[in-house]
Every structure is written in C-alpha cells, then in structure tokens.
Amino acid sequence: MGSAVFEVSETKHQTRQFGFPEWFFLDPKSGNLKTNIDPEGYKIIKRTGVAAMPILSNNSDQEFHAEGVGKVLNDSKKSTALIQKLTQQCLKYHFKEM
C-alpha cells in the first residue's frame, strides 16, 4: 500500500487540503506504469474532498530503482505511452494533478 502525505494550504479567503499518495510507480524492468491505489485511502479522499495529487515513484519493493526512468527518457514511444496512461488514471480517479 502506498503512503500518503497531506498538506493544508490556507489563504485569507479559503483553506485547501491536498493529499500526495504514493500510488503510481514506474516498473524498473519495463518503464511501464504500475498503479497501487489504496481503496480505503481513495474512499477517504473522495469523502473528505481532499485534492489528490499522486506521486509517480521509482520505488519498487521498498527500494529506489532508476532503471525505469532511463527506459522512459530514452524512448519517445514509452514516454508518450506513460503520459497517456498517467492522464487516463488521473481522469478516471478525478485526481487534481500529479
């Protein structure tokens, strides 16, 4: 399950709450997007109206792996596919940004 960081931003006229869950991952072998959206965390975000902005992580099995990023950066087709998949997931789950 991915971890989440929450932040509150206050201005003179409004308060905004943001959630930064670690739910998107780059597969170190292929550079493809892997998702691990925590169903309970997602329910809380939807119920409370927190603006979710998931983190795209290089973390795989509790370790940092840079290989996936290299595969994406060195292959324009993989880069385009990753952007399309991220966009689809953000729209599907109503995430605010990434």
C-alpha positions in Angstrom: 0.0 0.0 0.0 1.3 3.4 -0.9 1.9 6.1 1.7 0.3 9.5 1.7 1.3 13.0 2.8 -1.3 15.6 3.5 -0.9 19.3 3.5 -3.1 22.2 4.3 -2.8 25.5 2.4 -4.5 28.5 4.0 -5.1 31.9 2.4 -7.0 34.8 3.6 -10.2 33.5 2.0 -10.0 29.8 1.9 -8.3 26.6 3.2 -7.3 23.9 0.8 -6.3 20.4 1.7 -4.0 18.3 -0.6 -3.2 14.6 -0.5 0.0 13.3 -2.0 -0.4 9.5 -2.1 2.3 7.2 -3.5 0.1 5.2 -5.8 1.9 5.4 -9.2 5.1 3.6 -9.8 7.5 3.0 -12.7 8.3 -0.6 -13.3 12.1 -0.8 -13.2 12.3 -3.6 -15.8 9.9 -2.1 -18.4 9.4 1.6 -17.6 5.6 1.0 -17.7 3.2 2.5 -15.2 2.1 0.4 -12.3 -0.7 1.5 -10.0 -1.4 0.6 -6.4 -4.3 2.7 -5.3 -5.3 2.0 -1.7 -9.1 1.6 -1.8 -9.5 2.8 1.8 -7.3 5.8 1.2 -9.2 6.6 -2.0 -12.6 6.4 -0.1 -11.3 8.9 2.4 -10.1 11.3 -0.3 -13.5 11.1 -2.0 -15.4 11.5 1.2 -13.4 14.5 2.5 -12.9 16.3 -0.7 -9.1 16.4 -0.4 -7.4 17.3 -3.7 -5.4 14.2 -4.5 -2.2 14.6 -6.4 -0.5 11.2 -6.6 3.3 10.8 -6.6 5.0 9.0 -9.5 7.6 6.9 -7.7 10.7 5.0 -8.6 10.2 2.9 -5.5 9.9 -0.9 -6.2 9.8 -3.4 -3.4 10.9 -0.7 -0.9 14.0 0.2 -2.9 14.7 3.1 -5.3 15.2 2.0 -8.9 16.3 4.5 -11.6 16.2 1.9 -14.4 12.5 2.6 -15.3 13.1 6.3 -15.7 16.0 5.7 -18.1 13.8 3.4 -20.2 11.1 6.1 -20.4 13.5 9.1 -21.0 15.4 7.2 -23.8 12.4 6.1 -25.7 9.9 8.6 -27.0 7.2 5.9 -27.6 7.5 4.9 -23.9 7.4 8.5 -22.8 4.2 9.2 -24.8 2.6 5.9 -23.5 3.4 6.8 -19.9 2.0 10.3 -20.2 -1.2 8.8 -21.8 -1.6 6.2 -19.1 -1.0 8.8 -16.3 -3.6 11.1 -17.9 -6.1 8.3 -18.1 -5.6 7.3 -14.5 -5.9 10.9 -13.3 -9.1 11.4 -15.2 -10.5 8.1 -14.1 -10.0 8.8 -10.4 -10.5 12.6 -10.6 -7.1 13.4 -9.3 -6.3 17.1 -9.5 -2.7 17.0 -10.6 0.4 14.9 -10.4 
